[in-house]
């Protein structure tokens, strides 16, 4: 009887392992997680772009530093709104 129980447990464990390996990794990700990642990507790309734009603005002496900051702030806010649109 004890040997049958051990064999049953081994078979169950093997079944669980085979089942978990057969599921593709994409099945683990949820749709919500994917949209959150897309939202983060939009914000991060916007940060990098606006950082570069502000540096160019300051180097070009086209505007005052305050105006460059304001432009960057406005652009970041637009990126946040775009990210919210994706997320929700």
N, C-alpha and C positions, 0 to 999 in steps of 0.2 A: 504494500500500500504506500509506503513512504517513497519507494522508487517511482511509482506511478505519479505521485504528486510532483516530484522533482522533474520528471519528463514533461509533465503538463506545464510547469512553470518555465522550463526551457523553451518549449514550443511557443508559449505565449510571448515570451521575451523576444524570440526570434521574429515572430509575426509583427510585433510592435516596431522593432528595428527596421524590418523590410518595408513596412508601411511608411514610416517616417522618412526613409531614404527616397521612396518613390514619389513623394510630393515635391513639385518644383519650388525653388526658393521664392518665386513671384507669388505663390499662393500665401505665403506668410505675411506679405506686405498688405496693408489695408489701403483702400482708396483714400481714406483720410490722411494717412501717412504720406502718400504720394503727393497729395495736394499741398500738404504742409511743407514738404521738401521743395516743391516748385515755388511756393511762396518765399521760402528762405533764399532760394537761388535768385529770385528777382530782387530781393532786398540787397543781397550781397553784391550782385552785379552793379546795382545802382550805386552802392557805396563806393565801389572801386572807380566807376566812371566819374562820379561827382568829385571824388578826391583828386583825380587827374585834372578834371575841368577847373577846379579851384586853384590848383597849382599853376596851371597855364594862365588863368586869369590874373593871378598875383604876379607872375613873371612878366606878363605882357603889359602891365601898367595901364590897362584899358580902363579899369575901374578902381575905386578905393577898396581896401581890404574888407570894409563893412559890406559893400555891395557884393563882393565875391562870396562872403559868408552867407548873405541873404539868398543869393542865387543857389548856393549849395543846399541851404536849408529847404528852399522851395522844391528843388529837384528831389531831395530825399523824401519830402512829404508826398510828392507825386508817386514815388516808388512804393511808399507804404500803402497808399490807396490802391495801387495796382496789385500789390501783394494781397491786400484784404479782398479784392475782387476775386482773385484766384482761390483764396482760402475759403471764403464763404460763398 
